[in-house]
Amino acid sequence: MHRLLAFQKVVELGNFTKAAAALGYTQSAISHMVATLEADFKIKLLYRSRTGVRLTLEGQQLYPFLQRTLRQYQAMSDKAQEINGLGSGTIRIGTISSISAHWLPKLIKAFQERYPRVEFVLLQGDYSSIPEWVRTGEVDFGFVTPDALTNTPVTFLKSGRLLAILPPHHRLVGQSTVSLTDLASEPFLALEEGAYSEPLTAFAEQGFHPHIKMRVHDDYSILSMVELGMGVSILPELVLTKTAHDVVTRPLKPNLTRKIGIVSQDAAALPIASKTFIDFILTHVAELP
């Protein structure tokens, strides 16, 4: 299993030296583990060059099996820890950028004060990729909007306002509220959220098709673009927490909200560390912005 972990880290970082530093081995030890793995399989797995390493064609075919094996090993390790009680473990979370920035840091800090040996892995995605990661076991649970998963159980946590985001000298800044009609003809910067988007759904329900200038996967990139006058947008109020971007926000008319909840693996498959952290989140929902 150590050889598989070493091989995975070399592929992930593209470099034997970096992989050795990340895993706490010498470079020669990592090279030896990969070489013995190749010898056991009787297959060359990596191309080595001055610029780094990359998978061979045969290595590309075997790599998905390696990843599944490591996930199953981690699940077995987590189950053993569950039997022995929560002392350590790894919690894998699929998350969106606003939750990563404004919810998880305080939650993780407080949780690790109680369970200092528990580690976290955060994968940032959207309303499509996160449920798929949960389904395949890539993550234990993730944050999504319940509206995006009508046939999947989602534990509701909280909702927050969506706001119109405008450049500082935009013609709509003088209005106390902004309607979807006002925004429909403007260059619109759409947050790429996967198969479901609260703003685009609201536009469609009112019979509008906004002039989408660009689709962007990150809220904060959109704020930078709006600041430069590249367009307008609609973003969750949570995104504006502690931001230094020079933009103007206005309430929408009609009012729009974003719901956030948790989608997770079946309770029987969920590691005890993740179960405990989900319970921790639920007890601290009222404190979240």
ChimeraX commands (.cxc) that place a marker at each C-alpha (Angstrom):
marker #1 position 0.00,0.00,0.00 radius 0.5
marker #1 position 2.92,2.38,0.69 radius 0.5
marker #1 position 4.13,1.81,-2.87 radius 0.5
marker #1 position 0.70,2.66,-4.26 radius 0.5
marker #1 position 0.58,5.83,-2.15 radius 0.5
marker #1 position 4.06,6.79,-3.35 radius 0.5
marker #1 position 3.12,6.19,-6.99 radius 0.5
marker #1 position -0.07,8.25,-6.60 radius 0.5
marker #1 position 1.83,11.17,-5.07 radius 0.5
marker #1 position 4.46,11.12,-7.84 radius 0.5
marker #1 position 1.70,11.26,-10.48 radius 0.5
marker #1 position -0.17,13.96,-8.57 radius 0.5
marker #1 position 2.89,16.22,-8.17 radius 0.5
marker #1 position 4.68,15.19,-11.37 radius 0.5
marker #1 position 7.99,15.02,-9.57 radius 0.5
marker #1 position 9.85,12.45,-7.42 radius 0.5
marker #1 position 11.49,15.08,-5.20 radius 0.5
marker #1 position 8.22,16.82,-4.38 radius 0.5
marker #1 position 6.51,13.48,-3.73 radius 0.5
marker #1 position 9.30,12.46,-1.36 radius 0.5
marker #1 position 9.04,15.73,0.57 radius 0.5
marker #1 position 5.23,15.44,0.80 radius 0.5
marker #1 position 5.37,11.86,2.13 radius 0.5
marker #1 position 8.43,12.21,4.35 radius 0.5
marker #1 position 10.67,9.84,2.38 radius 0.5
marker #1 position 13.97,10.30,0.61 radius 0.5
marker #1 position 13.85,10.65,-3.17 radius 0.5
marker #1 position 15.72,7.36,-3.57 radius 0.5
marker #1 position 13.15,5.57,-1.41 radius 0.5
marker #1 position 10.28,6.89,-3.55 radius 0.5
marker #1 position 12.14,5.90,-6.74 radius 0.5
marker #1 position 12.73,2.42,-5.36 radius 0.5
marker #1 position 9.06,1.94,-4.40 radius 0.5
marker #1 position 7.88,2.97,-7.87 radius 0.5
marker #1 position 10.53,0.80,-9.55 radius 0.5
marker #1 position 9.51,-2.29,-7.53 radius 0.5
marker #1 position 5.88,-1.60,-8.39 radius 0.5
marker #1 position 6.77,-1.55,-12.07 radius 0.5
marker #1 position 8.77,-4.74,-11.61 radius 0.5
marker #1 position 5.86,-6.50,-9.90 radius 0.5
marker #1 position 3.42,-5.47,-12.64 radius 0.5
marker #1 position 6.04,-6.06,-15.37 radius 0.5
marker #1 position 4.83,-2.77,-16.87 radius 0.5
marker #1 position 6.53,0.61,-17.29 radius 0.5
marker #1 position 4.19,3.02,-15.52 radius 0.5
marker #1 position 5.99,6.36,-15.83 radius 0.5
marker #1 position 7.97,8.31,-18.39 radius 0.5
marker #1 position 10.83,10.11,-16.62 radius 0.5
marker #1 position 12.43,13.27,-18.01 radius 0.5
marker #1 position 14.26,16.39,-16.85 radius 0.5
marker #1 position 10.97,18.29,-16.68 radius 0.5
marker #1 position 9.22,15.69,-14.50 radius 0.5
marker #1 position 7.25,12.50,-14.95 radius 0.5
marker #1 position 4.05,11.49,-16.68 radius 0.5
marker #1 position 2.03,8.32,-17.02 radius 0.5
marker #1 position 2.71,5.91,-19.83 radius 0.5
marker #1 position -0.24,4.62,-21.84 radius 0.5
marker #1 position -0.25,1.48,-19.67 radius 0.5
marker #1 position 0.02,3.62,-16.54 radius 0.5
marker #1 position -3.00,5.65,-17.64 radius 0.5
marker #1 position -5.03,2.45,-17.93 radius 0.5
marker #1 position -4.02,1.21,-14.46 radius 0.5
marker #1 position -4.24,4.55,-12.60 radius 0.5
marker #1 position -8.05,4.57,-12.08 radius 0.5
marker #1 position -7.79,1.11,-10.47 radius 0.5
marker #1 position -5.07,2.40,-8.18 radius 0.5
marker #1 position -7.22,5.33,-7.11 radius 0.5
marker #1 position -10.16,3.04,-6.33 radius 0.5
marker #1 position -7.89,0.71,-4.35 radius 0.5
marker #1 position -6.59,3.61,-2.25 radius 0.5
marker #1 position -10.12,4.89,-1.62 radius 0.5
marker #1 position -11.21,1.43,-0.48 radius 0.5
marker #1 position -8.15,1.18,1.76 radius 0.5
marker #1 position -8.96,4.56,3.29 radius 0.5
marker #1 position -12.57,3.47,3.85 radius 0.5
marker #1 position -11.30,0.32,5.61 radius 0.5
marker #1 position -8.94,2.41,7.75 radius 0.5
marker #1 position -11.75,4.79,8.64 radius 0.5
marker #1 position -13.99,1.87,9.63 radius 0.5
marker #1 position -11.22,0.54,11.88 radius 0.5
marker #1 position -10.94,3.97,13.49 radius 0.5
marker #1 position -14.71,4.02,13.92 radius 0.5
marker #1 position -14.55,0.69,15.76 radius 0.5
marker #1 position -11.81,2.08,18.01 radius 0.5
marker #1 position -13.49,5.46,18.50 radius 0.5
marker #1 position -12.82,8.85,16.90 radius 0.5
marker #1 position -9.21,9.74,17.51 radius 0.5
marker #1 position -8.05,10.39,13.99 radius 0.5
marker #1 position -9.36,10.16,10.46 radius 0.5
marker #1 position -9.69,12.04,7.20 radius 0.5
marker #1 position -12.79,14.04,6.29 radius 0.5
marker #1 position -13.28,14.63,2.56 radius 0.5
marker #1 position -15.65,17.45,1.64 radius 0.5
marker #1 position -16.96,18.72,-1.69 radius 0.5
marker #1 position -17.56,22.45,-1.38 radius 0.5
marker #1 position -18.24,25.68,-3.24 radius 0.5
marker #1 position -15.98,28.72,-2.95 radius 0.5
marker #1 position -18.16,30.87,-0.68 radius 0.5
marker #1 position -18.57,28.02,1.83 radius 0.5
marker #1 position -14.82,27.27,1.65 radius 0.5
marker #1 position -14.05,30.90,2.45 radius 0.5
marker #1 position -16.69,31.86,5.00 radius 0.5
marker #1 position -17.99,28.73,6.75 radius 0.5
marker #1 position -15.36,26.02,6.78 radius 0.5
marker #1 position -12.31,27.81,8.26 radius 0.5
marker #1 position -14.02,28.53,11.60 radius 0.5
marker #1 position -15.82,25.18,11.67 radius 0.5
marker #1 position -12.65,23.21,10.95 radius 0.5
marker #1 position -10.59,25.22,13.45 radius 0.5
marker #1 position -13.11,24.62,16.24 radius 0.5
marker #1 position -13.49,20.93,15.34 radius 0.5
marker #1 position -9.73,20.33,15.29 radius 0.5
marker #1 position -9.39,21.91,18.72 radius 0.5
marker #1 position -11.54,19.01,19.91 radius 0.5
marker #1 position -10.12,16.37,17.54 radius 0.5
marker #1 position -6.59,17.55,16.63 radius 0.5
marker #1 position -5.61,14.39,14.74 radius 0.5
marker #1 position -8.49,14.60,12.26 radius 0.5
marker #1 position -7.43,15.82,8.82 radius 0.5
marker #1 position -9.49,17.53,6.12 radius 0.5
marker #1 position -9.41,17.32,2.32 radius 0.5
marker #1 position -11.49,19.95,0.48 radius 0.5
marker #1 position -12.42,19.59,-3.20 radius 0.5
marker #1 position -13.99,22.67,-4.77 radius 0.5
marker #1 position -16.72,21.98,-7.31 radius 0.5
marker #1 position -20.29,22.87,-8.24 radius 0.5
marker #1 position -23.84,21.57,-7.93 radius 0.5
marker #1 position -23.15,18.86,-10.52 radius 0.5
marker #1 position -19.65,17.66,-9.63 radius 0.5
marker #1 position -20.14,17.58,-5.85 radius 0.5
marker #1 position -23.07,15.07,-5.85 radius 0.5
marker #1 position -21.12,12.93,-8.32 radius 0.5
marker #1 position -18.10,12.94,-6.00 radius 0.5
marker #1 position -20.36,11.81,-3.16 radius 0.5
marker #1 position -21.80,9.05,-5.34 radius 0.5
marker #1 position -18.39,7.71,-6.35 radius 0.5
marker #1 position -16.88,8.03,-2.87 radius 0.5
marker #1 position -14.42,10.77,-3.86 radius 0.5
marker #1 position -15.81,12.80,-0.95 radius 0.5
marker #1 position -17.81,11.82,2.14 radius 0.5
marker #1 position -20.28,14.69,1.85 radius 0.5
marker #1 position -20.67,18.04,0.15 radius 0.5
marker #1 position -22.46,21.38,0.18 radius 0.5
marker #1 position -25.14,21.92,-2.48 radius 0.5
marker #1 position -28.45,23.66,-2.94 radius 0.5
marker #1 position -31.41,21.31,-2.32 radius 0.5
marker #1 position -33.09,22.76,-5.42 radius 0.5
marker #1 position -30.41,21.16,-7.62 radius 0.5
marker #1 position -31.12,17.64,-6.31 radius 0.5
marker #1 position -34.86,17.11,-6.34 radius 0.5
marker #1 position -34.58,13.30,-6.12 radius 0.5
marker #1 position -31.74,13.09,-3.60 radius 0.5
marker #1 position -31.99,13.64,0.18 radius 0.5
marker #1 position -30.29,16.89,1.21 radius 0.5
marker #1 position -30.03,18.10,4.82 radius 0.5
marker #1 position -31.00,21.79,4.70 radius 0.5
marker #1 position -28.71,24.14,6.62 radius 0.5
marker #1 position -29.40,27.76,5.79 radius 0.5
marker #1 position -30.50,30.22,3.14 radius 0.5
marker #1 position -29.18,33.65,2.23 radius 0.5
marker #1 position -30.00,36.52,-0.10 radius 0.5
marker #1 position -28.75,36.85,-3.65 radius 0.5
marker #1 position -27.75,40.39,-4.59 radius 0.5
marker #1 position -27.21,42.32,-7.81 radius 0.5
marker #1 position -23.49,43.13,-8.23 radius 0.5
marker #1 position -22.73,46.32,-10.17 radius 0.5
marker #1 position -19.65,48.32,-11.18 radius 0.5
marker #1 position -19.22,51.45,-9.01 radius 0.5
marker #1 position -20.43,53.93,-11.68 radius 0.5
marker #1 position -23.10,51.78,-13.32 radius 0.5
marker #1 position -26.37,53.39,-14.39 radius 0.5
marker #1 position -28.37,51.17,-11.98 radius 0.5
marker #1 position -26.43,52.27,-8.88 radius 0.5
marker #1 position -28.94,55.06,-8.24 radius 0.5
marker #1 position -31.80,52.58,-7.77 radius 0.5
marker #1 position -32.62,51.19,-4.32 radius 0.5
marker #1 position -33.49,47.82,-5.84 radius 0.5
marker #1 position -32.68,46.16,-9.14 radius 0.5
marker #1 position -35.05,43.94,-11.10 radius 0.5
marker #1 position -34.22,41.04,-13.37 radius 0.5
marker #1 position -35.65,43.13,-16.21 radius 0.5
marker #1 position -33.00,45.79,-15.45 radius 0.5
marker #1 position -30.24,43.19,-15.66 radius 0.5
marker #1 position -31.50,41.23,-18.67 radius 0.5
marker #1 position -30.00,43.59,-21.27 radius 0.5
marker #1 position -26.67,44.08,-19.46 radius 0.5
marker #1 position -23.49,42.05,-20.12 radius 0.5
marker #1 position -24.00,39.33,-17.52 radius 0.5
marker #1 position -21.23,37.40,-15.76 radius 0.5
marker #1 position -22.78,34.06,-14.81 radius 0.5
marker #1 position -21.43,31.96,-11.96 radius 0.5
marker #1 position -20.89,28.44,-13.34 radius 0.5
marker #1 position -22.70,26.23,-10.84 radius 0.5
marker #1 position -23.22,23.04,-12.83 radius 0.5
marker #1 position -26.66,21.81,-13.82 radius 0.5
marker #1 position -28.53,24.36,-11.68 radius 0.5
marker #1 position -28.23,28.12,-11.24 radius 0.5
marker #1 position -30.54,30.15,-9.01 radius 0.5
marker #1 position -30.18,33.41,-11.03 radius 0.5
marker #1 position -30.59,31.76,-14.45 radius 0.5
marker #1 position -33.59,29.78,-13.18 radius 0.5
marker #1 position -35.16,33.04,-11.94 radius 0.5
marker #1 position -34.55,34.71,-15.32 radius 0.5
marker #1 position -36.15,31.76,-17.12 radius 0.5
marker #1 position -39.18,31.79,-14.83 radius 0.5
marker #1 position -39.80,35.44,-15.78 radius 0.5
marker #1 position -39.29,34.72,-19.46 radius 0.5
marker #1 position -35.93,36.49,-19.78 radius 0.5
marker #1 position -32.69,35.33,-21.32 radius 0.5
marker #1 position -29.81,37.38,-19.92 radius 0.5
marker #1 position -26.99,38.45,-22.22 radius 0.5
marker #1 position -24.33,36.11,-20.79 radius 0.5
marker #1 position -20.94,37.57,-21.61 radius 0.5
marker #1 position -18.95,34.98,-19.68 radius 0.5
marker #1 position -19.39,31.95,-17.43 radius 0.5
marker #1 position -16.95,31.89,-14.51 radius 0.5
marker #1 position -16.41,29.13,-11.94 radius 0.5
marker #1 position -15.29,31.39,-9.08 radius 0.5
marker #1 position -17.32,34.07,-7.25 radius 0.5
marker #1 position -14.28,36.20,-6.49 radius 0.5
marker #1 position -13.13,36.28,-10.11 radius 0.5
marker #1 position -16.57,37.63,-10.98 radius 0.5
marker #1 position -16.20,40.37,-8.36 radius 0.5
marker #1 position -12.88,41.41,-9.91 radius 0.5
marker #1 position -14.45,41.53,-13.37 radius 0.5
marker #1 position -17.46,43.55,-12.21 radius 0.5
marker #1 position -15.09,45.95,-10.46 radius 0.5
marker #1 position -13.41,46.58,-13.84 radius 0.5
marker #1 position -16.77,47.27,-15.51 radius 0.5
marker #1 position -16.82,44.07,-17.57 radius 0.5
marker #1 position -20.44,43.34,-16.70 radius 0.5
marker #1 position -22.96,42.79,-13.92 radius 0.5
marker #1 position -23.81,39.70,-11.94 radius 0.5
marker #1 position -25.92,38.12,-9.21 radius 0.5
marker #1 position -24.06,36.53,-6.31 radius 0.5
marker #1 position -24.84,35.27,-2.79 radius 0.5
marker #1 position -24.60,37.90,-0.08 radius 0.5
marker #1 position -22.20,35.55,1.74 radius 0.5
marker #1 position -19.60,36.15,-0.99 radius 0.5
marker #1 position -19.47,39.84,-0.08 radius 0.5
marker #1 position -18.34,39.08,3.49 radius 0.5
marker #1 position -14.91,40.63,4.13 radius 0.5
marker #1 position -14.38,41.52,0.48 radius 0.5
marker #1 position -12.30,44.53,-0.57 radius 0.5
marker #1 position -13.66,44.65,-4.13 radius 0.5
marker #1 position -14.94,48.04,-5.27 radius 0.5
marker #1 position -18.42,46.99,-6.36 radius 0.5
marker #1 position -21.95,48.11,-5.52 radius 0.5
marker #1 position -24.62,45.71,-4.32 radius 0.5
marker #1 position -28.37,46.18,-4.56 radius 0.5
marker #1 position -31.26,44.00,-3.37 radius 0.5
marker #1 position -33.13,42.20,-6.11 radius 0.5
marker #1 position -36.79,42.66,-6.88 radius 0.5
marker #1 position -38.30,40.13,-6.51 radius 0.5
marker #1 position -36.12,38.89,-3.69 radius 0.5
marker #1 position -34.00,35.84,-4.55 radius 0.5
marker #1 position -32.36,33.44,-2.09 radius 0.5
marker #1 position -29.86,30.62,-2.21 radius 0.5
marker #1 position -30.43,27.53,-0.05 radius 0.5
marker #1 position -27.47,25.48,1.17 radius 0.5
marker #1 position -27.59,21.92,2.46 radius 0.5
marker #1 position -25.49,18.78,2.83 radius 0.5
marker #1 position -25.60,15.74,0.56 radius 0.5
marker #1 position -23.74,12.74,1.93 radius 0.5
marker #1 position -23.00,9.07,1.50 radius 0.5
marker #1 position -25.34,6.55,3.12 radius 0.5
marker #1 position -25.03,6.55,6.89 radius 0.5
marker #1 position -23.62,3.01,6.86 radius 0.5
marker #1 position -20.78,4.05,4.52 radius 0.5
marker #1 position -20.04,7.42,6.12 radius 0.5
marker #1 position -16.82,7.42,8.21 radius 0.5
marker #1 position -17.29,8.28,11.88 radius 0.5
marker #1 position -15.12,11.41,11.52 radius 0.5
marker #1 position -17.42,12.78,8.82 radius 0.5
marker #1 position -20.56,11.80,10.76 radius 0.5
marker #1 position -19.19,13.66,13.77 radius 0.5
marker #1 position -18.29,16.73,11.73 radius 0.5
marker #1 position -21.73,16.86,10.09 radius 0.5
marker #1 position -23.32,16.75,13.56 radius 0.5
marker #1 position -20.90,19.50,14.60 radius 0.5
marker #1 position -22.01,21.65,11.65 radius 0.5
marker #1 position -25.69,21.12,12.49 radius 0.5
marker #1 position -25.16,22.26,16.08 radius 0.5
marker #1 position -23.40,25.43,14.90 radius 0.5
marker #1 position -25.68,26.43,11.99 radius 0.5
marker #1 position -27.05,29.44,13.86 radius 0.5
marker #1 position -23.52,30.88,14.16 radius 0.5
marker #1 position -22.79,30.69,10.42 radius 0.5
marker #1 position -23.05,33.90,8.37 radius 0.5
marker link #1:1,2 radius 0.2
marker link #1:2,3 radius 0.2
marker link #1:3,4 radius 0.2
marker link #1:4,5 radius 0.2
marker link #1:5,6 radius 0.2
marker link #1:6,7 radius 0.2
marker link #1:7,8 radius 0.2
marker link #1:8,9 radius 0.2
marker link #1:9,10 radius 0.2
marker link #1:10,11 radius 0.2
marker link #1:11,12 radius 0.2
marker link #1:12,13 radius 0.2
marker link #1:13,14 radius 0.2
marker link #1:14,15 radius 0.2
marker link #1:15,16 radius 0.2
marker link #1:16,17 radius 0.2
marker link #1:17,18 radius 0.2
marker link #1:18,19 radius 0.2
marker link #1:19,20 radius 0.2
marker link #1:20,21 radius 0.2
marker link #1:21,22 radius 0.2
marker link #1:22,23 radius 0.2
marker link #1:23,24 radius 0.2
marker link #1:24,25 radius 0.2
marker link #1:25,26 radius 0.2
marker link #1:26,27 radius 0.2
marker link #1:27,28 radius 0.2
marker link #1:28,29 radius 0.2
marker link #1:29,30 radius 0.2
marker link #1:30,31 radius 0.2
marker link #1:31,32 radius 0.2
marker link #1:32,33 radius 0.2
marker link #1:33,34 radius 0.2
marker link #1:34,35 radius 0.2
marker link #1:35,36 radius 0.2
marker link #1:36,37 radius 0.2
marker link #1:37,38 radius 0.2
marker link #1:38,39 radius 0.2
marker link #1:39,40 radius 0.2
marker link #1:40,41 radius 0.2
marker link #1:41,42 radius 0.2
marker link #1:42,43 radius 0.2
marker link #1:43,44 radius 0.2
marker link #1:44,45 radius 0.2
marker link #1:45,46 radius 0.2
marker link #1:46,47 radius 0.2
marker link #1:47,48 radius 0.2
marker link #1:48,49 radius 0.2
marker link #1:49,50 radius 0.2
marker link #1:50,51 radius 0.2
marker link #1:51,52 radius 0.2
marker link #1:52,53 radius 0.2
marker link #1:53,54 radius 0.2
marker link #1:54,55 radius 0.2
marker link #1:55,56 radius 0.2
marker link #1:56,57 radius 0.2
marker link #1:57,58 radius 0.2
marker link #1:58,59 radius 0.2
marker link #1:59,60 radius 0.2
marker link #1:60,61 radius 0.2
marker link #1:61,62 radius 0.2
marker link #1:62,63 radius 0.2
marker link #1:63,64 radius 0.2
marker link #1:64,65 radius 0.2
marker link #1:65,66 radius 0.2
marker link #1:66,67 radius 0.2
marker link #1:67,68 radius 0.2
marker link #1:68,69 radius 0.2
marker link #1:69,70 radius 0.2
marker link #1:70,71 radius 0.2
marker link #1:71,72 radius 0.2
marker link #1:72,73 radius 0.2
marker link #1:73,74 radius 0.2
marker link #1:74,75 radius 0.2
marker link #1:75,76 radius 0.2
marker link #1:76,77 radius 0.2
marker link #1:77,78 radius 0.2
marker link #1:78,79 radius 0.2
marker link #1:79,80 radius 0.2
marker link #1:80,81 radius 0.2
marker link #1:81,82 radius 0.2
marker link #1:82,83 radius 0.2
marker link #1:83,84 radius 0.2
marker link #1:84,85 radius 0.2
marker link #1:85,86 radius 0.2
marker link #1:86,87 radius 0.2
marker link #1:87,88 radius 0.2
marker link #1:88,89 radius 0.2
marker link #1:89,90 radius 0.2
marker link #1:90,91 radius 0.2
marker link #1:91,92 radius 0.2
marker link #1:92,93 radius 0.2
marker link #1:93,94 radius 0.2
marker link #1:94,95 radius 0.2
marker link #1:95,96 radius 0.2
marker link #1:96,97 radius 0.2
marker link #1:97,98 radius 0.2
marker link #1:98,99 radius 0.2
marker link #1:99,100 radius 0.2
marker link #1:100,101 radius 0.2
marker link #1:101,102 radius 0.2
marker link #1:102,103 radius 0.2
marker link #1:103,104 radius 0.2
marker link #1:104,105 radius 0.2
marker link #1:105,106 radius 0.2
marker link #1:106,107 radius 0.2
marker link #1:107,108 radius 0.2
marker link #1:108,109 radius 0.2
marker link #1:109,110 radius 0.2
marker link #1:110,111 radius 0.2
marker link #1:111,112 radius 0.2
marker link #1:112,113 radius 0.2
marker link #1:113,114 radius 0.2
marker link #1:114,115 radius 0.2
marker link #1:115,116 radius 0.2
marker link #1:116,117 radius 0.2
marker link #1:117,118 radius 0.2
marker link #1:118,119 radius 0.2
marker link #1:119,120 radius 0.2
marker link #1:120,121 radius 0.2
marker link #1:121,122 radius 0.2
marker link #1:122,123 radius 0.2
marker link #1:123,124 radius 0.2
marker link #1:124,125 radius 0.2
marker link #1:125,126 radius 0.2
marker link #1:126,127 radius 0.2
marker link #1:127,128 radius 0.2
marker link #1:128,129 radius 0.2
marker link #1:129,130 radius 0.2
marker link #1:130,131 radius 0.2
marker link #1:131,132 radius 0.2
marker link #1:132,133 radius 0.2
marker link #1:133,134 radius 0.2
marker link #1:134,135 radius 0.2
marker link #1:135,136 radius 0.2
marker link #1:136,137 radius 0.2
marker link #1:137,138 radius 0.2
marker link #1:138,139 radius 0.2
marker link #1:139,140 radius 0.2
marker link #1:140,141 radius 0.2
marker link #1:141,142 radius 0.2
marker link #1:142,143 radius 0.2
marker link #1:143,144 radius 0.2
marker link #1:144,145 radius 0.2
marker link #1:145,146 radius 0.2
marker link #1:146,147 radius 0.2
marker link #1:147,148 radius 0.2
marker link #1:148,149 radius 0.2
marker link #1:149,150 radius 0.2
marker link #1:150,151 radius 0.2
marker link #1:151,152 radius 0.2
marker link #1:152,153 radius 0.2
marker link #1:153,154 radius 0.2
marker link #1:154,155 radius 0.2
marker link #1:155,156 radius 0.2
marker link #1:156,157 radius 0.2
marker link #1:157,158 radius 0.2
marker link #1:158,159 radius 0.2
marker link #1:159,160 radius 0.2
marker link #1:160,161 radius 0.2
marker link #1:161,162 radius 0.2
marker link #1:162,163 radius 0.2
marker link #1:163,164 radius 0.2
marker link #1:164,165 radius 0.2
marker link #1:165,166 radius 0.2
marker link #1:166,167 radius 0.2
marker link #1:167,168 radius 0.2
marker link #1:168,169 radius 0.2
marker link #1:169,170 radius 0.2
marker link #1:170,171 radius 0.2
marker link #1:171,172 radius 0.2
marker link #1:172,173 radius 0.2
marker link #1:173,174 radius 0.2
marker link #1:174,175 radius 0.2
marker link #1:175,176 radius 0.2
marker link #1:176,177 radius 0.2
marker link #1:177,178 radius 0.2
marker link #1:178,179 radius 0.2
marker link #1:179,180 radius 0.2
marker link #1:180,181 radius 0.2
marker link #1:181,182 radius 0.2
marker link #1:182,183 radius 0.2
marker link #1:183,184 radius 0.2
marker link #1:184,185 radius 0.2
marker link #1:185,186 radius 0.2
marker link #1:186,187 radius 0.2
marker link #1:187,188 radius 0.2
marker link #1:188,189 radius 0.2
marker link #1:189,190 radius 0.2
marker link #1:190,191 radius 0.2
marker link #1:191,192 radius 0.2
marker link #1:192,193 radius 0.2
marker link #1:193,194 radius 0.2
marker link #1:194,195 radius 0.2
marker link #1:195,196 radius 0.2
marker link #1:196,197 radius 0.2
marker link #1:197,198 radius 0.2
marker link #1:198,199 radius 0.2
marker link #1:199,200 radius 0.2
marker link #1:200,201 radius 0.2
marker link #1:201,202 radius 0.2
marker link #1:202,203 radius 0.2
marker link #1:203,204 radius 0.2
marker link #1:204,205 radius 0.2
marker link #1:205,206 radius 0.2
marker link #1:206,207 radius 0.2
marker link #1:207,208 radius 0.2
marker link #1:208,209 radius 0.2
marker link #1:209,210 radius 0.2
marker link #1:210,211 radius 0.2
marker link #1:211,212 radius 0.2
marker link #1:212,213 radius 0.2
marker link #1:213,214 radius 0.2
marker link #1:214,215 radius 0.2
marker link #1:215,216 radius 0.2
marker link #1:216,217 radius 0.2
marker link #1:217,218 radius 0.2
marker link #1:218,219 radius 0.2
marker link #1:219,220 radius 0.2
marker link #1:220,221 radius 0.2
marker link #1:221,222 radius 0.2
marker link #1:222,223 radius 0.2
marker link #1:223,224 radius 0.2
marker link #1:224,225 radius 0.2
marker link #1:225,226 radius 0.2
marker link #1:226,227 radius 0.2
marker link #1:227,228 radius 0.2
marker link #1:228,229 radius 0.2
marker link #1:229,230 radius 0.2
marker link #1:230,231 radius 0.2
marker link #1:231,232 radius 0.2
marker link #1:232,233 radius 0.2
marker link #1:233,234 radius 0.2
marker link #1:234,235 radius 0.2
marker link #1:235,236 radius 0.2
marker link #1:236,237 radius 0.2
marker link #1:237,238 radius 0.2
marker link #1:238,239 radius 0.2
marker link #1:239,240 radius 0.2
marker link #1:240,241 radius 0.2
marker link #1:241,242 radius 0.2
marker link #1:242,243 radius 0.2
marker link #1:243,244 radius 0.2
marker link #1:244,245 radius 0.2
marker link #1:245,246 radius 0.2
marker link #1:246,247 radius 0.2
marker link #1:247,248 radius 0.2
marker link #1:248,249 radius 0.2
marker link #1:249,250 radius 0.2
marker link #1:250,251 radius 0.2
marker link #1:251,252 radius 0.2
marker link #1:252,253 radius 0.2
marker link #1:253,254 radius 0.2
marker link #1:254,255 radius 0.2
marker link #1:255,256 radius 0.2
marker link #1:256,257 radius 0.2
marker link #1:257,258 radius 0.2
marker link #1:258,259 radius 0.2
marker link #1:259,260 radius 0.2
marker link #1:260,261 radius 0.2
marker link #1:261,262 radius 0.2
marker link #1:262,263 radius 0.2
marker link #1:263,264 radius 0.2
marker link #1:264,265 radius 0.2
marker link #1:265,266 radius 0.2
marker link #1:266,267 radius 0.2
marker link #1:267,268 radius 0.2
marker link #1:268,269 radius 0.2
marker link #1:269,270 radius 0.2
marker link #1:270,271 radius 0.2
marker link #1:271,272 radius 0.2
marker link #1:272,273 radius 0.2
marker link #1:273,274 radius 0.2
marker link #1:274,275 radius 0.2
marker link #1:275,276 radius 0.2
marker link #1:276,277 radius 0.2
marker link #1:277,278 radius 0.2
marker link #1:278,279 radius 0.2
marker link #1:279,280 radius 0.2
marker link #1:280,281 radius 0.2
marker link #1:281,282 radius 0.2
marker link #1:282,283 radius 0.2
marker link #1:283,284 radius 0.2
marker link #1:284,285 radius 0.2
marker link #1:285,286 radius 0.2
marker link #1:286,287 radius 0.2
marker link #1:287,288 radius 0.2
marker link #1:288,289 radius 0.2
view
